[in-house]
Amino acid sequence: MISVGSNQAAPVLPQTPRPSSDPAPSSTAPATTKPDTPRPPAASWTFSDSHAVPSAAISAVSGSLQRAQSVLDATLAAGAVIGDLVSQARTSAAVAAGPDLDPATRQQYSERYDDVLKRIDAVVRSAGFDGASLIDKTAANFQMLSAPASADGTIAISVEVEDLSAGSGLGLTPDALATPAGAADQAARLDQAADRLKAGLGRFAEAAKAVESQLAAVTKLRNSLAVEPADGGMAKDSIGLQALQLKQQLAGGGLSIANSAPQTILSLFKGPEGG
């Protein structure tokens, strides 16, 4: 349930008579005496003043939730690519763990493995949005994501970070497939990395659903308050434009990740063969 902070309604503007140089009307004044220019009804001023603060607060909450949604979308897209790369690395490590592999073939698998680790780091570095990253430890803004979810500040959606870089995050080591023992060790670490990745992406997906649900509630509330007052001073709802801009930026970020990755990553977006 969304909670909007209560704001005391602005007092009705006093209907103080304006000074006039005209003499005060008397009981004998002509019936054609021109009255003062009509003023806006008091209720109109009360509506405008009392809705100004909630509307601004809800707009701020909406923007915060939209940003969180885009950060999580970029994180989940990168996580899917990282998951495929971890699977590729696991295959190379498993083959290299065989004791009968000839040196030339082992060297090929070792180079392939090291290249996959570099790709994992490249995808991690590309997963930030608007200066925030939930999976890149080297990012300047690598910290818990907290998005206010109510106008009174009593509700917030927080998401903890998860370092998914190949070395410090997943515990993978380059040049480790030179020996069968080293390859077997990396294979075991990759199994642990896959479990960690699955758990982390599960948390991010859950948070994304919470943000989406709360954003829908905030949008509905904003739309219910987006009524023009009598003086026409309330700005029109711009949430649709903000969401479109954020989605366009996210699409650009996803394209950047795809362009920076080799063909093995791009094959993810083609779907499973034969399906």
N, C-alpha and C positions, 0 to 999 in steps of 0.2 A: 504494500500500500504506500502510495506517495503522500508525503506530509508537507504541506506548504505552510510556512510560518505565518502566524496571524499578524496582521498589521492593523493598527487602530485607524478607523476611518477618519479622514480629514474632516475637521469641523465645517459645518455649513457656513459659507461666507455670509457675514451679516449684511442684511439689506439696509444699510445706512443710506438715508436719502442724500442725494448729491446736492451740493450748494447750488442755489439758483438766484439769479438777479431779478427774476420775475417776482412780482408781489404774490404773497400767499393768496390762494383762492378763497373767496368768501362765499357765504351762502347765496350771495346775489350775483356771483360771477356768471358770465355767459356760459351756456352749455357747450359752446364750441371751443372751450379752452383746450389747447393741445397738451396731452400728458407727456411726461418724460419718456425718453427712448426706452423700450422694454429691455430688460437685462435677462441673461440666460437663467433658467430656473435653478434654484439652489441645488436640486438633486443632481443636475448635470455636473456641477463643480465637485460635488462630493464623490461621484463615481470616478471622475478623472483623477482626482488626487489620491483616492484610496487604492486605485488599481495601478498607479505608476510604479510603486515599489515592488509589489508581487510580480508584475510583468517583467521588470528588469531582472529580478532574482531568478525567475523561471527561465528566462533567456540565457542567463549565465550557466545554469544547471544543464540546459539543453546542449550548449556548446561544449561543456566539459564531458558530457556523456558521449557526444559525437566523436570527440577526440579520442576518448578511451576505446570506443568501438573501432576506430580506424587503427589504433595501435594494436589491438587484439587481432584484427583481421590480418594485418601484416605479419604478426607473430605466427598465427596459425598457418598462413600460406608458406612461410619460411620453414616451419616445423614439418610440414608435409614433405618438402624437398629434402630436408635433413634426414628424415626417416628413410627415404629411398637411398640416400648416400650411405647411411649406416649399414643398410642391407647389402649394398655393393661391397663395402669394406669388409663386412663379415664373410662374404663369399671368398674374397681374395685371401683373407687371413686363414680360412679353413683349408684352402688349397695349399697355401704356403706352409702349413703345419705338417704336411706330409713329408716323411723322412726321405723318400726316394725321388724328390723333385730335383731335376738337374739344375746346376748353378745359373745357367742362362735364363731358364724359365722362372726360377725363383726371383731373379733380378727383375724380370718383367712384372711379376706380381707385386714385388716390393715398390717399384716405381708407380705402378697403378694405385697401390694403396696410399702412398704418400700424396699422390695427386688428389685422391678423394678427400683426404683430410684437409687439403688446401681449399677444396670446393666447399666443404662444410663451413670453414671459417669465413669464406667469401659470402655465403648465404646468410650467415649469422650477422655479419656487418651490414648487410643490406636490409635487415628486418626492422630497422628503426622507422619511426614516423614522428614528424614534428619535433625532432630532438630527443624523443623518448624511445628506449629499447628495453624490452623485458628479457632478452636472451644474450645480449652482447656485453660482456664484462668490460670491454674497452671503451664503451660509449660514455660520453660525458654525463648523460642523464640515465645511468643504469641504476634504477631504484624502484621501490614499490610504486605501482601506479594506483593513485587514489582519486576517484572521481566523485565529487559531491552529487548526490542523487535526489536531494530535496531542497526546496527553496529556503527552508529555515536551517539548513546545515546539520540536521540531526541524523540524516541517512547518508552513507557513503559506500561506494563499492571499491574495495581494495584488492589488488592483485600482486602477489609476491613475484620477484624475479626468479629466473632459472637460467644459469649460465649453460649455454649449449655449444660453446666453442669446443673444438676437437680436443685441445689439450687440457686446459684448466677445468672445463666443464664435463667433458665425457671421458677424460682420462686416457686418451689415445696418444700413441707415440709414433712419430715418423721413424723411418729406418729400422723398424722393429721386426720386419719380416725376413731379415737376413738369415735367421736360423729357425729351424722348426720349433724350438722352445719359445723363441720370441713371438713367432706367429701364433702359437697356441695361446700364449698369454694375451695377445691382442684380441683373439677370438673370444676369450672369456670376458674381456673388458667390453667388447662390443655387445655381448649379450646383456651386460649390466647397463650399458649406454642405451640400448633399445628400451629397456624397462624404465629407465629414468626419463627418456624422451616421451614415452607413452604416458607416464604419470603427469609430466609437466604440461603436455598438450591437453590432457584431460582437464586440468585445472583452468587452463586458458580458455578452453571451449565452454566450460561451465560459467566462467566469468563473462564471456561474450554473450551468452544467453541472458544472464542477469542484466547486463547493460542494455541489450536490445529490448527486454521487457520493460525496464524502467524508462528508457527513452520513449517508448510508445506511450506510456502513461503520462510523461511530462509533455509530450507533444499534444496529447488529447487535452490536457489541462490548459496549455497555452492557447490552443484553438478556442476553448470555451471562454477565455478571457479576451480574445482578440476581437473586441467589439468597439467600433469607433464611438467615442463620446461625442456629446453635442458640439464641443468646440473643435472637433476634428484634429486634436493634437496628438493622439496616440499613434505611434508608428505601426505600419502593417507588419504582419508576421513574416519573418525572413528565414524561418527554419529550413524551408525547402531548399533555398539557395545555398545555405551553409552546408547542408548534407550533400548536395550535389558537388560542391567544391571539394569537400573532403574525399568523396568517392573518386573524383577525378585525380586527386593527388595520390590516393592509394593505388589506383590503376597504373599511374606512372611509376610508382615504386615497384609494383609487381613486374612491370615490363623491364625495369632496370635489372631486377634479379634474374629474370629469364635471359636477358641479353648477355649478362656477365657469366652465365653458366655454360658449360659445354653441352654437346648434343645429348649426353646421357641424362642431363637434368631436363632438357627441353622435351625429351620423350615422355615425361610424366604427364604433360598436358595433352597428349594424344589419346590417352585412355588405354586400357588393356587391349592387347591384340585379340582379335577374334571375338571381342565382346561388343 
